[in-house]
Amino acid sequence: MQQLKQGALVRARGARWRVADLREYDGCRLVALTPASPATGGALRRFLAPFDLIQPIERRDRIRRISAGRWRRACRDLLAAQAPPGSLRAARSASMDLLPYQLEPALAVLRGLGCRLLLADDVGLGKTVQAALVAAELRACALADRILIVAPAGLREQWAAELRDRLSLASAIVDAAAVRRSAAMLPAGINPWSTEAVVVSSIDYVKRPDVLAAVRACRWDVLIVDEAHSIANDTDRHEAIATLARRAPYVLLITATPHSGDRRAFASLCSIGRLDEDRLLVFRRTRQAVGLLQHRRVRRLHIAPSEAEARMHALLARFGRTVRRERGEPAALAFAVLQRRACSSARSLALSVARRLAALAAGDAAADVPCQFALPLNDDAGDLDQTDQPPPWSEALAFADSHRERRLLEGLHEAALAAASSGETKALALVRLLRRIREPAVVFTEYRDTLLHLRDRLVPRPMVLHGGLDRAERSAVLAAFTSGECPVLLATDAAGEGLNLHARCRLVVNFELPWNPVRLEQRIGRVDRIGQRRPVHAIHLIAKHTSEASMLRRLRARVDAARDQIDAPDPLGGETGRSPRGEPEGCTAVALASHARAEAARLAGLRPHGRLAAAGAEPDRPWLLRTRRRRTRVLLGRRTLWLFVVSQQDGCGIQLASTIVPLALPLPPARASGGRPREMAPALDAVRACLSPHAHAATDGWRAEALAVARAFGAARLRRERAIATTAPRPHGMNVQRGLFDRRADQAAEHARNARIEEAAESARRIALAERRLAGACSVRLALVLTP
């Protein structure tokens, strides 16, 4: 196939085009072309070479005289197309504010600092935009043909909208219904996941074994994991994402709360996608660090329990002491769950105890079987989150004497019902609080049954958001709240991740303290985001003389442990003054603030010039303008201005950087003696031949920097591709247990062997392409000439 590069003029299907993009594949090349002349109109078209004949148009060397307006437009295009080494391209036309800190992750990737990133900025600092920008920049360099974004189910539409509205990236939300539709239209044997370039899906759908096998069968260039703290130490989620990350050249983990105070959980998060000894690039910026003032006020409201609630907690403590004496320490953790239910609401505890009593009444055989959730037999179950459902009763709380257990539980059940019917103090305090403040608020609780109980107690009736709502129901609830139809939103953690509610309210009320400080920070972050113009208030309701007091102490200890290792937020209020003690193992904190500020200033200066032409766009020949303006003639004197363009391309013709070299020399003899433009053209051509080496030499430093940045960028990708190929399973050496008459085991083994052979071939192709990209080169061409 003929050598092409971005910006070159070509002829295809009887028309003249300019190369906008190139994609190399096995035995073919996808070429995106735009019309050579804007006057002819038409949109971008894609051609497949060599099946479509694409012939480069040789650039004519003879200098051509043009009008002043056309020369000025060409000069503006040249200035706008300049790209320093390691600079951004997609950010120029992106619909986003050019905040310098948001450009740092993309700059780090383009400069070859690493392929695995952890974006751990404070809540609301635009981590979604940063990750999307990294993906867009890699696509602009032809290194991200296929992108997989894994997020909580409730954030899929938000991701698709951000990609579309900010970066003009079309994406497909893939769930069970989308896979069924695709499978019905595709030929047999075609993987539905392989038909989309940019895919957004939910973690709980992707982790299903049957779905994960299909997703893993595709090769993804970029893997983005949103709310990545949810995959730390979570067996099925962690293993599913780790499986995909080990085969992705670029891995981006996004979370505002990477550290929960558990060092092992943080280490497991940082190990996602690790191959060999590659380090994780960590971006952790606070609001103060990026120059944004933080107006957050955290208050703890301690509520004294009523006599009925105190009796319930006393009976619960008695039950806990009894079960620990009989079952030992294994019962302690299970009993802590019951304490959490009691602190949430007396109604929640009553429901849990009632379910256990019903199981005991069913007979001794069923007494030791814990309550279980319904299996996700529905294909659309990946859209729902059941983590806010009541926890099952643990076997560790079962007594050997079921009659004794029943007596204790019956007394506890009666006390819980009495506490619920007499008016729960927390619920009454919440009613008084909301009535007093008279402004929109978001109330978080851990359990769905507590949420539904509170809904019936509040007037006017609030909107509720929990993990059992599908996409349409969730969107309707959010629309009703943000439009002002309802002043209060009740939500659980299962449905609260990723919400942007700062435009509607500034108050978050935590009905009870969760286990994990990450959840507290995530809750407050729904309203404490960029664009919030008022002080944010977070109120924690804490029941006095209950287990919530010890829970508060444990949360404080976990926050301090997290702040010892990383600059973690403090959702409890009360600054501890701690700072991280060095970098976490295997991680590198990246600081490109000065480079990011310079790049933001450069992009801001280019935006008023409108849409950027194709990278490396060039006229079919050098253009000459004989100026008649008095001021310009005075500035030039008896000299000619020559504008040369020096550009750096990789081995596949993708332009990575370019700069302009201006040279001013005395007029050539033909022009100095008053010759006509036709007579002076040969003289100008002769001078140009002598000037090209000077333009080349004038950019020695720039070319050395461009080459170093391009090699670092390409070498990082090449190392990652080689590491992926090294860790891939080998095609041979598979053990098969054959059946006497059943050949299904042989067929499955043959299918797996063929898949491994194809995977090895794909890895070899990717490595060869990465090696080819390293063989870049610089080119020098004359673009414009200005003479008096």
C-alpha positions in Angstrom: 0.0 0.0 0.0 1.2 3.5 -0.8 2.5 5.7 2.0 0.0 8.2 3.3 0.1 10.8 6.0 -2.3 13.1 7.7 -3.0 16.3 5.7 -1.8 15.0 2.4 -3.9 15.5 -0.8 -5.2 12.4 -2.5 -7.5 11.4 -5.3 -10.2 8.8 -4.7 -13.3 8.0 -6.7 -12.6 10.7 -9.2 -12.4 13.5 -6.6 -9.7 15.4 -4.6 -9.6 14.8 -0.9 -7.4 15.5 2.1 -6.4 12.8 4.6 -8.0 13.5 8.0 -7.2 10.2 9.8 -5.5 6.8 9.3 -6.1 3.5 10.9 -3.9 0.5 10.3 -5.3 -3.0 10.3 -4.2 -6.4 9.3 -3.9 -6.3 5.5 -5.9 -3.1 5.1 -6.1 0.6 6.1 -9.1 2.7 7.0 -8.6 6.2 5.7 -10.9 9.1 6.7 -11.0 11.8 4.0 -12.5 15.3 3.8 -13.1 17.3 0.7 -9.9 19.1 -0.5 -11.8 22.4 -1.0 -14.3 23.8 1.5 -16.2 25.3 -1.4 -17.1 21.9 -2.7 -18.9 21.0 0.5 -19.5 17.4 1.7 -18.8 15.6 4.9 -16.1 13.3 6.1 -16.0 10.0 4.2 -14.2 6.7 5.1 -12.4 4.5 2.5 -10.9 1.1 2.9 -7.6 0.7 1.2 -6.5 -1.2 -0.9 -10.1 -2.0 -1.9 -10.6 1.7 -2.6 -7.9 3.1 -4.8 -6.4 6.1 -3.0 -3.6 7.9 -5.0 -1.5 10.6 -3.4 -1.4 13.8 -5.4 2.2 14.9 -5.8 2.8 18.3 -4.4 3.9 20.8 -7.1 7.0 22.7 -6.3 6.4 25.8 -8.3 5.5 28.8 -6.2 2.0 30.1 -6.9 0.8 33.7 -6.4 -2.6 34.1 -4.6 -4.8 36.9 -3.3 -4.2 38.7 0.0 -7.3 37.3 1.6 -6.4 33.7 0.7 -2.9 34.2 1.9 -4.0 35.6 5.3 -6.4 32.7 5.8 -3.7 30.2 5.0 -1.3 32.0 7.5 -4.0 31.9 10.2 -4.5 28.1 9.6 -0.7 27.5 9.8 -0.5 29.4 13.1 -3.5 27.5 14.5 -2.2 24.1 13.4 1.1 24.5 15.3 1.3 21.6 17.8 4.2 21.6 20.3 5.6 18.2 21.2 3.2 16.3 23.5 0.4 18.9 23.0 -3.3 18.2 22.9 -5.5 18.2 19.8 -9.0 17.1 20.8 -9.2 19.6 23.7 -9.2 22.5 21.3 -12.7 21.8 19.9 -14.0 20.2 23.1 -17.0 21.8 24.8 -15.2 22.2 28.2 -13.6 24.9 30.2 -9.8 24.8 29.8 -9.0 24.3 33.5 -5.2 23.4 33.6 -5.5 20.6 36.1 -8.0 18.8 33.9 -5.4 18.7 31.1 -2.7 17.0 33.2 -3.8 13.3 32.7 -3.9 13.6 28.9 -0.6 15.4 28.9 1.0 12.6 31.0 -0.2 9.9 28.6 0.9 11.8 25.5 4.3 12.3 27.0 4.7 8.6 27.6 4.8 8.8 31.4 2.6 5.7 31.8 -0.4 3.7 30.6 -2.3 3.2 33.9 -3.9 6.2 35.6 -5.8 6.7 38.9 -7.9 9.9 38.7 -8.6 10.5 42.4 -9.4 14.2 42.5 -11.9 15.6 45.1 -15.6 15.0 44.4 -16.9 17.3 41.7 -13.6 18.3 40.0 -14.5 16.8 36.6 -12.8 13.4 36.6 -15.3 12.2 33.9 -14.2 15.0 31.6 -10.5 14.2 32.2 -10.9 10.6 31.4 -13.0 11.3 28.3 -10.3 13.8 27.2 -7.6 11.1 27.5 -9.6 8.8 25.4 -10.3 11.5 22.8 -6.6 12.4 22.5 -5.6 8.8 22.1 -8.2 8.5 19.3 -6.8 11.6 17.7 -3.4 9.7 17.6 -5.1 6.6 16.1 -4.3 4.6 19.3 -7.8 4.2 20.7 -10.1 2.5 18.1 -12.1 0.7 20.8 -13.0 2.1 24.2 -14.8 0.3 27.0 -16.3 2.4 29.8 -17.5 0.5 32.9 -19.6 2.5 35.4 -22.5 2.0 37.8 -25.8 1.4 36.0 -27.1 4.8 37.0 -24.2 6.6 35.3 -24.3 5.1 31.8 -26.5 7.8 30.3 -24.4 10.5 31.9 -21.3 9.1 30.4 -22.8 8.8 26.9 -24.0 12.4 27.2 -20.6 13.7 28.3 -18.9 12.0 25.4 -21.4 13.2 22.9 -21.8 16.8 24.1 -18.3 17.6 25.1 -16.1 15.7 22.7 -18.4 14.7 19.9 -17.7 11.0 20.6 -20.6 8.7 19.7 -21.0 5.8 22.2 -23.4 2.9 22.6 -24.9 1.9 26.0 -24.7 -1.9 26.0 -27.0 -3.9 28.3 -28.9 -7.2 28.0 -31.6 -5.7 25.7 -29.0 -4.1 23.4 -27.1 -7.4 23.1 -30.3 -9.2 22.3 -31.1 -6.7 19.5 -27.6 -6.9 18.1 -27.5 -10.7 18.2 -30.8 -10.8 16.3 -29.5 -8.7 13.4 -25.9 -10.0 13.2 -24.8 -13.2 11.4 -24.2 -16.2 13.6 -20.8 -16.3 15.3 -20.4 -12.5 15.4 -19.8 -11.1 18.9 -22.2 -8.2 19.5 -19.6 -6.4 21.7 -17.2 -6.2 18.7 -19.6 -4.1 16.6 -19.3 -0.8 18.6 -16.2 1.4 18.8 -17.1 3.1 22.1 -19.1 1.1 24.6 -20.6 2.1 28.0 -21.8 -0.7 30.2 -22.5 -1.4 33.9 -20.1 -3.2 36.2 -22.7 -5.5 37.5 -23.7 -6.6 34.0 -20.1 -7.0 32.7 -19.1 -9.1 35.7 -21.6 -11.9 34.9 -19.6 -14.9 33.7 -21.5 -15.3 30.4 -21.2 -11.6 29.6 -17.6 -11.3 30.7 -16.5 -14.1 28.3 -18.0 -12.1 25.4 -16.4 -8.8 26.6 -13.0 -10.4 27.1 -13.1 -11.9 23.6 -12.8 -8.3 22.2 -9.6 -6.3 22.4 -10.1 -2.9 23.9 -7.5 -0.1 23.6 -8.8 1.9 26.5 -10.6 0.7 29.6 -12.2 3.3 31.9 -13.6 2.2 35.2 -15.8 4.8 37.0 -16.4 4.7 40.7 -13.4 2.3 40.9 -13.5 2.2 44.7 -16.4 -0.3 44.3 -14.0 -2.9 42.8 -11.5 -2.9 45.7 -11.6 -6.2 47.6 -14.8 -7.1 45.9 -14.2 -10.6 44.5 -16.5 -10.8 41.5 -16.2 -7.1 40.5 -12.5 -7.0 41.1 -11.7 -10.2 39.2 -13.9 -9.1 36.2 -12.2 -5.7 35.9 -8.7 -7.2 36.5 -9.3 -9.7 33.7 -10.2 -6.9 31.2 -7.5 -4.5 32.5 -4.7 -7.1 32.0 -5.4 -7.0 28.2 -6.0 -3.2 27.8 -3.1 -1.0 26.7 -4.5 2.0 28.6 -6.4 1.7 32.0 -8.0 4.6 33.7 -9.5 4.2 37.2 -11.8 7.0 38.4 -12.8 7.6 42.0 -12.9 10.5 44.4 -12.5 8.2 47.3 -9.7 5.7 46.5 -8.8 4.9 50.1 -11.3 3.8 52.7 -8.8 3.4 55.5 -8.2 -0.3 54.5 -4.6 -0.6 53.2 -5.3 -3.9 51.5 -8.3 -2.6 49.7 -6.3 0.3 48.4 -3.4 -2.0 47.3 -5.9 -4.2 45.4 -7.3 -1.1 43.6 -3.8 0.1 42.6 -2.9 -3.4 41.3 -5.7 -3.3 38.7 -4.1 -3.8 35.3 -0.5 -4.1 36.6 1.8 -5.9 34.3 5.5 -6.4 35.1 6.7 -3.4 37.1 4.7 -0.6 35.5 3.7 2.1 38.0 0.3 3.6 38.5 0.1 7.4 37.7 -1.9 9.0 40.5 -3.7 12.3 40.1 -5.0 13.5 43.4 -5.9 17.2 43.5 -8.0 18.9 46.2 -10.1 22.0 45.7 -7.6 24.2 47.5 -4.8 22.8 45.3 -6.6 23.8 42.1 -7.5 27.2 43.4 -11.2 26.6 44.2 -12.5 27.7 47.5 -14.3 25.1 49.6 -17.3 26.1 51.6 -18.3 23.0 53.3 -19.8 22.8 56.8 -20.2 19.4 58.4 -22.3 19.1 61.6 -23.1 16.1 63.8 -26.5 16.2 65.3 -26.6 13.8 68.4 -30.1 12.6 69.1 -31.2 11.1 72.5 -33.2 7.9 72.0 -36.7 7.6 73.5 -37.5 5.1 76.4 -38.9 2.6 73.9 -35.8 2.9 71.7 -33.5 2.6 74.7 -35.3 -0.6 75.7 -34.9 -2.0 72.1 -31.2 -1.3 72.1 -30.8 -2.9 75.6 -32.6 -6.1 74.4 -30.4 -6.1 71.3 -27.2 -5.8 73.4 -28.5 -8.7 75.6 -29.1 -10.8 72.4 -25.6 -9.9 71.2 -23.9 -11.0 74.5 -25.8 -14.3 74.5 -25.0 -15.2 70.9 -21.3 -14.3 71.4 -21.0 -16.5 74.4 -22.5 -19.4 72.4 -21.0 -18.9 69.0 -17.8 -17.0 69.8 -16.1 -14.2 67.8 -17.6 -15.3 64.4 -20.9 -13.9 65.7 -19.4 -10.4 66.3 -19.4 -9.2 62.7 -22.9 -10.7 62.1 -24.2 -9.0 65.2 -22.7 -5.7 64.0 -25.1 -5.9 61.0 -28.0 -6.1 63.4 -26.7 -3.1 65.2 -26.6 -1.2 61.9 -30.2 -2.1 61.2 -31.2 -0.8 64.7 -29.4 2.5 64.2 -31.0 2.9 60.8 -34.5 2.6 62.2 -36.5 0.5 64.6 -38.7 -0.5 61.7 -35.7 -2.0 59.9 -34.7 -4.1 62.9 -38.3 -5.3 63.3 -38.4 -6.5 59.7 -35.1 -8.3 60.0 -36.2 -10.1 63.2 -39.6 -10.9 61.8 -38.0 -12.6 58.8 -35.9 -14.7 61.2 -38.9 -15.6 63.3 -40.7 -16.7 60.2 -37.8 -18.9 59.2 -37.7 -20.5 62.7 -41.5 -21.1 62.5 -41.0 -23.0 59.3 -39.1 -25.7 61.1 -35.7 -26.6 62.4 -34.5 -27.7 58.9 -35.0 -24.2 57.6 -33.9 -22.4 60.8 -30.2 -22.5 59.9 -30.7 -21.4 56.3 -30.0 -17.7 55.9 -32.4 -15.5 54.0 -31.3 -15.0 50.4 -32.1 -12.5 47.7 -33.8 -13.6 44.5 -31.3 -14.9 41.9 -30.9 -12.4 38.9 -32.7 -14.6 36.4 -33.9 -11.6 34.6 -31.5 -10.5 31.8 -32.0 -6.9 32.8 -30.9 -7.5 36.4 -27.7 -5.8 35.6 -29.6 -2.5 35.5 -30.6 -2.9 39.2 -28.5 -2.7 42.3 -29.7 -4.8 45.2 -27.0 -3.8 47.7 -29.5 -1.5 49.5 -31.8 -4.5 50.3 -31.9 -5.8 53.9 -28.9 -8.2 54.6 -29.6 -11.9 55.0 -29.6 -13.4 58.5 -26.2 -14.9 59.2 -25.8 -18.5 60.3 -23.3 -17.1 62.9 -26.3 -15.7 64.8 -28.2 -19.1 65.0 -28.6 -20.7 68.4 -28.2 -24.5 69.0 -31.5 -24.2 70.9 -34.0 -22.7 68.5 -36.6 -22.3 71.2 -34.3 -20.1 73.2 -33.5 -18.1 70.1 -37.1 -17.7 69.4 -37.9 -16.3 72.9 -35.1 -13.8 72.7 -36.1 -12.7 69.2 -39.8 -12.4 70.1 -39.0 -10.0 73.0 -36.7 -8.0 70.7 -39.3 -7.9 67.9 -42.0 -6.5 70.3 -39.6 -3.9 71.6 -38.7 -2.8 68.0 -42.4 -2.5 67.0 -43.1 -0.5 70.2 -40.2 1.9 69.4 -41.4 2.3 65.8 -45.0 2.9 66.8 -44.1 5.4 69.5 -42.4 7.7 67.1 -38.7 7.2 66.2 -36.6 10.1 67.5 -34.4 10.2 64.4 -37.3 10.4 62.1 -38.9 13.2 64.2 -35.6 15.1 64.2 -35.4 14.8 60.4 -39.0 16.1 60.1 -38.2 19.1 62.3 -34.9 19.8 60.5 -36.5 19.8 57.0 -39.4 22.0 58.2 -37.0 24.5 59.8 -34.6 24.9 56.8 -37.3 25.2 54.1 -35.0 24.5 51.2 -34.3 21.4 48.9 -32.3 18.6 50.6 -31.0 15.1 49.8 -31.4 12.5 52.6 -29.3 9.4 52.4 -29.9 6.1 54.2 -28.3 2.8 53.9 -31.3 0.5 53.5 -34.2 0.5 51.1 -36.8 -0.4 53.8 -35.7 2.5 55.9 -36.1 4.8 52.9 -39.6 3.6 52.2 -40.5 4.0 55.9 -39.2 7.6 55.9 -41.2 8.3 52.7 -44.4 7.6 54.6 -43.4 9.9 57.5 -42.4 13.0 55.5 -44.9 15.7 54.3 -45.0 16.6 51.5 -44.2 13.1 50.2 -40.6 13.1 48.9 -39.2 11.4 45.8 -37.3 8.2 46.4 -34.2 6.9 44.6 -33.0 3.3 45.2 -31.3 0.4 43.5 -34.6 -1.2 42.5 -35.5 1.5 39.9 -34.8 1.0 36.3 -33.3 3.6 34.0 -36.6 5.2 33.1 -37.9 5.4 36.7 -34.6 6.8 37.8 -34.6 9.5 35.2 -38.2 10.5 36.1 -37.3 10.8 39.8 -34.3 13.0 39.1 -36.2 15.1 36.6 -39.0 15.7 39.2 -36.5 16.7 41.9 -34.2 18.9 39.8 -37.2 20.7 38.3 -38.5 21.7 41.7 -41.6 19.5 41.7 -40.5 18.0 45.0 -38.2 19.6 47.7 -36.8 16.4 49.2 -35.1 13.5 47.6 -34.6 10.2 49.6 -31.8 8.1 48.3 -29.7 5.0 49.1 -26.0 4.6 48.3 -26.9 2.1 45.6 -28.5 4.8 43.6 -26.6 7.9 44.7 -23.3 7.5 43.0 -22.5 10.0 40.2 -25.5 12.2 40.7 -25.0 15.9 39.9 -27.5 17.7 42.2 -25.5 20.9 42.9 -27.7 23.0 40.7 -30.7 22.1 42.8 -29.6 22.0 46.4 -26.7 22.3 48.8 -27.8 20.2 51.8 -27.1 16.5 52.5 -28.5 14.7 55.5 -27.1 11.3 56.5 -29.8 9.5 58.4 -27.2 7.1 59.8 -23.5 6.6 59.6 -22.3 4.1 57.1 -19.5 1.5 57.6 -17.2 3.2 55.2 -16.0 6.9 55.1 -16.0 6.5 51.3 -19.8 6.4 51.3 -20.0 9.6 53.4 -17.8 11.5 51.0 -19.7 10.2 48.0 -23.0 11.3 49.5 -21.7 14.9 50.2 -20.2 15.0 46.8 -23.6 14.9 45.1 -24.0 18.6 45.9 -20.4 19.7 46.6 -19.2 20.0 43.0 -17.9 22.5 40.5 -20.7 25.0 39.8 -22.0 25.0 43.4 -22.3 28.7 44.2 -23.4 28.4 47.8 -21.9 26.9 51.0 -22.5 23.2 51.3 -24.0 21.7 54.5 -23.7 18.1 55.5 -25.5 16.9 58.7 -24.9 13.5 60.3 -27.7 12.2 62.5 -26.2 10.1 65.3 -28.1 8.2 68.0 -26.7 8.8 71.4 -25.8 5.9 73.7 -25.9 3.4 70.8 -23.3 1.6 68.6 -23.2 4.7 66.4 -20.9 6.4 68.9 -18.3 3.6 68.5 -19.0 3.7 64.7 -18.0 7.4 64.7 -14.7 6.6 66.4 -13.9 3.8 63.9 -14.8 6.1 61.0 -12.4 8.7 62.4 -9.6 6.1 62.7 -10.2 5.0 59.1 -10.1 8.5 57.8 -6.8 9.1 59.6 -5.3 5.9 58.2 -6.3 6.9 54.6 -4.8 10.4 55.1 -1.5 8.8 56.2 -1.2 7.1 52.8 -2.9 9.5 50.4 -4.4 12.9 50.7 -7.9 11.6 51.4 -10.9 13.8 52.1 -12.4 14.1 55.6 -16.2 13.8 55.4 -16.5 13.9 59.2 -15.4 17.6 59.5 -12.7 18.7 61.9 -9.4 18.9 60.0 -6.9 16.5 61.4 -3.9 18.2 59.9 -2.4 14.9 58.6 -0.5 14.7 55.3 0.5 11.6 53.3 3.7 9.9 54.3 5.3 9.5 50.9 3.9 7.8 47.8 2.0 4.5 48.0 3.9 1.4 46.8 3.8 1.0 43.0 2.3 4.5 42.5 3.7 7.7 41.2 2.2 11.1 41.9 2.3 13.2 38.7 2.6 17.0 38.7 2.5 18.7 35.4 1.0 22.0 36.6 3.3 24.3 34.7 3.0 22.4 31.4 -0.8 22.3 31.8 -1.1 26.0 32.4 1.0 26.7 29.2 -1.1 24.2 27.2 -4.4 25.7 28.5 -3.2 29.2 27.5 -2.2 27.9 24.0 -5.6 26.3 23.5 -7.4 29.3 24.7 -5.6 31.4 22.2 -6.5 29.0 19.4 -10.2 28.7 20.1 -11.3 32.1 18.7 -9.9 31.0 15.3 -12.7 28.4 14.9 -12.5 24.8 13.9 -9.1 23.3 13.3 -8.4 22.1 9.8 -7.1 18.6 9.2 -3.8 17.9 11.0 -0.9 18.8 8.7 -3.2 20.3 6.1 -1.2 21.9 3.3 -1.8 23.6 0.0 -0.9 21.8 -3.2 2.1 24.1 -3.7 3.8 27.1 -1.8 1.7 30.2 -2.0 3.1 33.7 -2.7 1.6 37.1 -1.8 3.0 40.3 -3.3 1.8 42.8 -0.7 0.9 46.3 -1.5 0.2 47.5 2.0 2.5 50.4 3.0 3.0 49.2 6.6 3.9 45.7 5.6 6.3 46.9 2.9 8.0 49.2 5.4 8.3 46.3 7.9 9.8 44.0 5.2 12.0 46.5 3.7 13.9 44.9 0.7 13.4 41.4 2.1 11.2 38.4 1.4 9.5 36.4 4.3 9.6 32.6 4.0 7.4 30.5 6.2 8.5 26.8 6.5 6.6 24.1 8.4 8.6 21.4 10.3 6.5 18.5 11.4 7.1 15.2 13.3 5.2 12.1 12.2 5.2 8.6 13.5 5.9 5.6 11.3 2.2 5.3 10.3 2.0 8.9 9.0 0.2 10.4 12.0 1.3 13.9 12.7 2.3 14.3 16.4 3.9 17.8 16.4 4.6 20.8 14.1 6.1 24.2 14.2 6.6 27.2 11.9 10.1 28.5 11.0 10.1 32.1 9.6 13.1 33.2 7.5 13.7 36.7 6.1 16.2 37.3 3.2 17.0 40.0 0.7 14.9 40.1 -2.4 16.0 37.7 -5.2 17.7 39.5 -8.1 14.8 39.1 -10.5 12.4 40.9 -8.0 15.0 43.5 -6.9 15.4 44.6 -10.5 11.6 45.1 -10.8 10.8 41.8 -12.7 7.3 40.6 -13.0 6.0 37.8 -10.7 6.2 35.2 -13.5 9.9 36.2 -14.0 10.7 36.1 -10.3 9.2 32.6 -9.6 12.3 30.7 -10.8 14.5 32.9 -8.7 12.3 32.3 -5.6 12.5 28.5 -6.3 16.2 28.7 -6.4 16.3 30.6 -3.1 14.0 28.1 -1.5 16.3 25.2 -2.3 19.0 27.0 -0.4 16.8 27.9 2.6 15.3 24.4 3.3 18.5 23.2 5.0 18.6 26.4 7.1 15.0 25.8 8.2 15.9 22.3 9.1 19.0 23.4 11.1 17.1 26.2 12.9 14.8 23.6 14.5 17.5 21.2 15.8 16.4 21.7 19.4 12.7 21.5 18.6 13.2 18.3 16.5 15.2 16.7 19.3 12.4 17.4 21.8 9.7 16.2 19.4 11.5 13.0 18.7 12.1 12.3 22.4 8.5 12.9 23.3 7.3 10.8 20.3 9.6 7.9 21.3 8.6 8.0 24.9 4.9 8.0 23.9 5.4 5.1 21.5 7.7 3.2 23.8 5.2 3.2 26.6 2.6 1.7 24.4 5.1 -0.9 23.0 6.1 -2.0 26.5 2.5 -2.4 27.5 1.7 -4.4 24.4 4.6 -6.7 24.9 3.7 -7.2 28.6 0.1 -8.1 27.5 1.4 -10.7 25.0 3.7 -12.2 27.7 0.9 -12.7 30.2 -1.5 -14.1 27.6 -2.3 -17.9 27.9 -0.4 -20.1 25.4 -2.4 -21.9 22.7 -0.9 -25.3 23.5 -0.6 -27.3 26.7 -4.3 -27.5 27.4 -5.5 -30.6 29.4 -8.8 -32.1 28.2 -10.8 -34.7 29.9 -12.5 -36.6 27.0 -15.7 -38.4 27.3 -16.3 -41.9 25.9 -19.1 -40.8 23.6 -19.5 -37.1 24.3 -17.2 -34.9 22.2 -18.3 -31.6 23.7 -15.1 -31.3 25.8 -13.0 -31.7 22.7 -15.0 -29.1 20.9 -14.8 -26.7 23.8 -11.0 -27.2 24.0 -10.6 -26.7 20.2 -12.6 -23.5 20.4 -10.5 -22.3 23.3 -7.3 -23.2 21.5 -8.4 -21.3 18.3 -9.3 -18.3 20.4 -5.8 -18.3 22.0 -4.2 -18.6 18.6 -6.2 -15.6 17.3 -5.3 -13.7 20.5 -1.6 -14.4 20.0 -1.8 -13.3 16.4 -3.6 -10.1 17.4 -0.9 -9.4 20.0 1.8 -9.9 17.4 0.0 -7.5 15.0 -0.3 -4.9 17.7 3.3 -5.2 18.7 4.4 -4.9 15.1 2.3 -1.8 14.7 3.7 -0.2 17.8 7.2 -0.9 16.6 6.4 0.7 13.3 5.0 3.8 15.0 8.4 4.3 16.7 10.1 4.7 13.3 9.0 8.3 12.9 10.5 11.1 10.9 10.6 14.9 10.5 9.7 16.7 7.3 10.3 20.3 6.2 8.2 22.1 3.6 7.7 25.6 2.4 4.2 26.9 2.9 4.0 30.6 2.4 6.1 33.5 0.9 5.5 37.2 1.4 7.3 39.7 -0.7 6.9 43.5 -1.2 
